[in-house]
Structures are given as structure tokens and as C-alpha cells.
Amino acid sequence: MVLRTGILETSLGYGAFERCYDVYKASLEAASLRHIRPFVPPGATVVDVGAHVGFFTQTFARWAGERGRVIALEPEPINYGRLCNRLARTGLAPRVTAFNVAAVEASGSYFLRLNPDHPGDHQLAGAGLPVRGLSLDEVLAGCGWPPVALVKVDVQGAEARVLAGAAETLARFHPALIVEIDDERLRRQGSSAEALLALLAEHDYAPRHLTRAGISQVLASPDALDRAGRDGRYSDFLFFGGNPSRPL
């Protein structure tokens, strides 16, 4: 109802929305984020896939510090503009390289189905708003292959498509991954929670459940699947492996 009034098209209205949105993310939906900070030391490079209006991008940029770098990808033009405005306003723009693209399995032209009632719920589809798509490997190659410490992927069901286009990134750097998994939405994009977990297992990644309470121990596949889309809801997972020195 608020969206339909057009109030978010005004600077005052959007400013109020952004503040409320940040409080909501920090205290509820993304309250688990504090457990990720050890994975973003000063000077780290972080990739934010599905940056939306910049809540995570801003947080990562502050954690990484002046010597750090965040590479943010957001395909929807209005969200992308608001992301860039936030970074300029907060003085964080020098630390962030932002791309107005969708992260997908291969470069090309794609479509984004817009959700008029939720600007954070746009999804890749067979028709809709034309957007440019690039694989994460192509993006990072164009950036000179910076050593990536962490990749966050939240793209409304297209997570497997993002990771399919990141094979070289995973092999080169084996970064920690924060991935939202929603089996129902993954299936709409031609994948599933089981297929996504199998893909990451091929790259030597093991799943841990990420919640406000903390980070779980490594989950066996049946336990991870039970949490991935349980009761029709999504779950956040942290993946890493092959490096026993990583913090928990």
C-alpha cells in the first residue's frame, strides 16, 4: 500500500524507508550477519551478488576498511541507482566497484520479472525488463582477479546459476560463501537445493547453517536439505572448506 502511494519516489520518503529497512535487516532478517565479520578482515575483497540498495555492500565496505574492496552486482536500474547514491552519501564509493548486471551462468541478455510490491524480490525470468548478464568469473577477470575472501549470493532463486558461472573464482580463491537457499525458488530457475549443495560439494564446500544464534557445525546433506526451504521458507548457509585455519 505504501509503495502504491508513490512516496518512495520522493527523497524524504525513500530516506525514511531506507532507515527503516536498515533497522529491519540488522535486527531481524540479517541479524546473523555479525557472525560473518571474522571472514572480512581489513583489506579483504568481498563480492555482493544481489546487492539491492546496499545494506550488505555498506556493511562489507566498512569491515574491509580503506584498503579493502567490495564488488557489488545489482541488475535492476532503480535499485542500482539507490545503491550508488548510498555509497556516495556514506563516503564508501571509493571502496566499492558496482555493476548494473545480473550474475548468471554466462554473459548475454536476460530478463528480470519485477515485483511491484517488493523492490527486493525481482527475479530472472523468460520475459520482463531486459538486463545484461555476466558470469562472476567474467566480472572478476575484468577486475584483475582480486583475491576474494567472501562471496554473498542472494538472488531470489538464481543462486545455482550464479555459482555455475563462478567455477574459476571458487577454484582460484576458495572464498567463504553466504548463500540463501530456497528450494521452491531454486526449482523455478531449473535447479534445486539438492543440486546446489551437490554443485558446491564438487568444489569441496561443506554447508553450515547460519542463524542469529551463530554458525552450526558442518551439516550432512539430509540435515542441510531439511533446513533448505523447510516449511516453504528460505535459510541462509555459510560454506567453506579445505582450510582448517578459517574461523568459526
C-alpha positions as MATLAB code, in Angstrom:
seq = 'MVLRTGILETSLGYGAFERCYDVYKASLEAASLRHIRPFVPPGATVVDVGAHVGFFTQTFARWAGERGRVIALEPEPINYGRLCNRLARTGLAPRVTAFNVAAVEASGSYFLRLNPDHPGDHQLAGAGLPVRGLSLDEVLAGCGWPPVALVKVDVQGAEARVLAGAAETLARFHPALIVEIDDERLRRQGSSAEALLALLAEHDYAPRHLTRAGISQVLASPDALDRAGRDGRYSDFLFFGGNPSRPL';
ca = [
       0.000    0.000    0.000;
       2.842    2.365    0.859;
       4.586    1.602   -2.426;
       1.455    2.405   -4.402;
       1.282    5.916   -2.924;
       4.499    6.797   -4.742;
       6.086    8.072   -1.547;
       9.266    6.105   -2.175;
       9.791    8.181   -5.299;
      10.389   11.239   -3.095;
      13.759   11.835   -1.420;
      12.161   12.248    2.005;
      10.014    9.144    1.649;
      12.829    6.979    0.371;
      15.184    8.245    3.067;
      12.711    7.181    5.752;
      12.206    3.821    4.060;
      15.951    3.178    3.852;
      16.456    3.877    7.544;
      13.584    1.572    8.494;
      14.836   -1.070    6.070;
      18.319   -0.999    7.595;
      16.922   -1.384   11.109;
      14.782   -4.310    9.960;
      17.712   -6.021    8.228;
      20.126   -5.505   11.112;
      17.754   -6.564   13.874;
      15.706   -9.297   12.180;
      16.305  -10.669    8.696;
      20.102  -10.221    8.649;
      20.802  -10.395   12.381;
      23.135  -13.336   11.687;
      25.489  -11.051    9.762;
      27.562  -10.254   12.854;
      28.871  -13.831   12.828;
      30.435  -13.250    9.407;
      32.732  -10.410   10.405;
      35.783  -12.647   11.033;
      35.640  -13.619    7.359;
      36.099   -9.982    6.270;
      39.378   -8.758    7.775;
      40.715   -5.276    6.953;
      41.928   -5.186    3.366;
      39.714   -8.063    2.207;
      37.871   -8.255   -1.103;
      34.182   -9.181   -0.861;
      31.642   -9.837   -3.633;
      27.987   -8.915   -3.018;
      25.791  -10.658   -5.602;
      22.274   -9.276   -5.417;
      23.312   -6.040   -3.734;
      19.818   -4.479   -3.860;
      20.137   -0.973   -2.323;
      23.374   -1.651   -0.473;
      22.759   -2.799    3.099;
      25.274   -5.648    2.834;
      27.586   -3.744    0.496;
      27.840   -0.891    3.001;
      28.500   -3.283    5.884;
      31.187   -5.181    3.979;
      32.869   -1.957    2.839;
      33.102   -0.705    6.421;
      34.513   -4.008    7.640;
      37.063   -4.237    4.815;
      38.295   -0.710    5.513;
      40.133    1.714    3.279;
      42.440   -0.960    1.893;
      39.559   -3.327    1.200;
      37.281   -3.661   -1.784;
      33.687   -4.683   -2.415;
      32.430   -5.737   -5.835;
      28.635   -5.287   -5.897;
      26.261   -6.603   -8.571;
      22.668   -5.376   -8.891;
      20.681   -5.793  -12.132;
      17.603   -3.604  -11.505;
      18.310    0.030  -12.532;
      16.399    1.805   -9.747;
      17.942   -0.355   -7.040;
      21.340    0.143   -8.669;
      20.930    3.909   -8.623;
      19.945    3.841   -4.954;
      22.930    1.602   -4.206;
      25.276    4.112   -5.831;
      23.618    7.041   -4.052;
      24.038    5.310   -0.686;
      27.714    4.690   -1.329;
      28.298    8.294   -2.359;
      26.384    9.636    0.631;
      28.265    7.458    3.128;
      31.681    8.139    1.595;
      32.179    4.453    0.798;
      32.114    4.748   -3.000;
      35.954    4.586   -3.336;
      35.916    1.133   -1.748;
      33.184   -0.312   -3.984;
      33.068   -1.274   -7.652;
      29.393   -1.569   -8.602;
      27.981   -3.254  -11.706;
      24.459   -2.866  -13.071;
      24.317   -6.503  -14.208;
      22.792   -9.847  -13.268;
      25.235  -12.551  -12.209;
      24.406  -15.631  -14.270;
      25.989  -18.728  -15.784;
      27.225  -16.963  -18.938;
      27.227  -13.481  -20.449;
      24.235  -12.446  -22.526;
      20.874  -10.727  -22.499;
      18.354  -11.748  -19.845;
      15.026  -10.620  -18.418;
      14.068   -9.595  -14.916;
      10.497  -10.016  -13.724;
       9.819   -7.066  -11.438;
       7.766   -7.425   -8.285;
       5.808   -4.127   -7.984;
       5.106   -4.796   -4.308;
       8.640   -5.661   -3.211;
      11.709   -3.962   -4.769;
      13.936   -6.658   -3.272;
      12.080   -9.539   -4.920;
      12.833   -9.126   -8.627;
      13.627  -12.441  -10.342;
      15.215  -13.691  -13.549;
      12.503  -14.880  -15.908;
      11.655  -15.584  -19.528;
      10.218  -12.104  -20.045;
      10.246   -8.731  -18.358;
      12.812   -5.961  -18.025;
      15.837   -6.592  -20.299;
      19.071   -6.728  -18.288;
      22.683   -7.519  -19.058;
      24.060  -10.755  -17.616;
      27.679  -11.640  -16.805;
      29.225  -14.611  -15.079;
      31.024  -13.897  -11.830;
      34.194  -15.242  -13.407;
      33.905  -12.626  -16.176;
      33.316   -9.839  -13.669;
      36.328  -10.756  -11.558;
      38.556  -11.288  -14.590;
      37.646   -7.764  -15.681;
      38.607   -6.521  -12.214;
      42.038   -8.155  -12.447;
      41.220  -11.222  -10.330;
      41.432   -9.681   -6.854;
      41.793  -12.370   -4.147;
      38.236  -12.792   -2.905;
      37.680  -13.648    0.769;
      33.870  -13.827    0.813;
      31.016  -14.015   -1.676;
      27.425  -13.335   -0.631;
      24.715  -14.628   -3.016;
      21.058  -13.685   -2.561;
      19.283  -13.621   -5.925;
      15.753  -14.930   -5.384;
      16.279  -18.483   -6.586;
      19.045  -17.979   -9.166;
      21.847  -18.849   -6.725;
      22.807  -22.030   -8.603;
      23.078  -20.029  -11.818;
      25.443  -17.579  -10.131;
      27.643  -20.363   -8.800;
      27.657  -22.157  -12.160;
      29.320  -19.046  -13.558;
      31.880  -18.861  -10.741;
      33.863  -22.078  -11.210;
      37.211  -20.345  -11.722;
      36.569  -17.951   -8.829;
      35.906  -20.865   -6.491;
      38.948  -22.783   -7.741;
      41.316  -19.793   -7.522;
      40.357  -18.397   -4.123;
      38.011  -20.842   -2.413;
      36.264  -17.922   -0.733;
      33.757  -18.344    2.056;
      30.205  -18.225    0.692;
      26.985  -16.898    2.192;
      24.149  -18.370    0.141;
      20.410  -18.037    0.577;
      18.748  -21.365   -0.238;
      15.060  -21.648   -1.013;
      14.236  -24.953   -2.690;
      10.963  -23.757   -4.212;
      12.556  -20.713   -5.848;
      15.578  -22.682   -6.986;
      13.245  -25.089   -8.785;
      11.641  -22.180  -10.639;
      15.104  -21.441  -12.032;
      15.730  -25.028  -13.112;
      17.715  -26.157  -10.071;
      17.004  -27.332   -6.503;
      18.503  -27.206   -3.032;
      19.878  -30.714   -3.551;
      21.527  -29.762   -6.856;
      23.027  -26.603   -5.374;
      24.516  -28.498   -2.430;
      25.903  -31.105   -4.828;
      27.468  -28.403   -7.002;
      29.248  -26.862   -4.038;
      30.340  -30.278   -2.750;
      32.129  -30.761   -6.078;
      34.136  -27.648   -5.206;
      34.949  -29.029   -1.731;
      32.454  -26.833    0.097;
      30.582  -28.027    3.185;
      27.360  -26.394    4.439;
      26.835  -24.778    7.822;
      23.534  -23.242    8.866;
      23.745  -19.505    9.546;
      21.271  -18.118   12.081;
      21.022  -15.326   14.615;
      22.325  -17.783   17.210;
      25.521  -18.444   15.267;
      27.132  -20.822   12.793;
      26.399  -24.533   13.053;
      28.877  -27.329   12.640;
      29.130  -28.952    9.202;
      25.787  -30.468    8.218;
      25.268  -33.781    6.496;
      23.359  -33.403    3.239;
      19.998  -34.646    4.636;
      20.204  -32.172    7.526;
      21.134  -29.327    5.196;
      18.245  -30.196    2.883;
      15.875  -30.256    5.837;
      16.820  -26.664    6.616;
      16.863  -25.510    2.975;
      13.347  -24.416    2.287;
      11.858  -26.035    5.363;
       8.171  -25.102    5.726;
       8.391  -23.220    2.438;
      10.876  -20.693    3.817;
      14.455  -19.898    2.875;
      17.546  -20.442    5.005;
      20.987  -18.850    4.967;
      24.049  -21.059    4.775;
      27.756  -20.447    5.188;
      30.007  -22.626    3.051;
      33.719  -23.116    3.301;
      36.150  -25.989    3.304;
      39.678  -27.097    2.712;
      41.237  -24.572    5.101;
      41.218  -25.555    8.778;
      42.568  -22.140    9.798;
      39.336  -20.385    8.876;
      37.470  -19.003   11.914;
      34.161  -20.410   13.157;
];
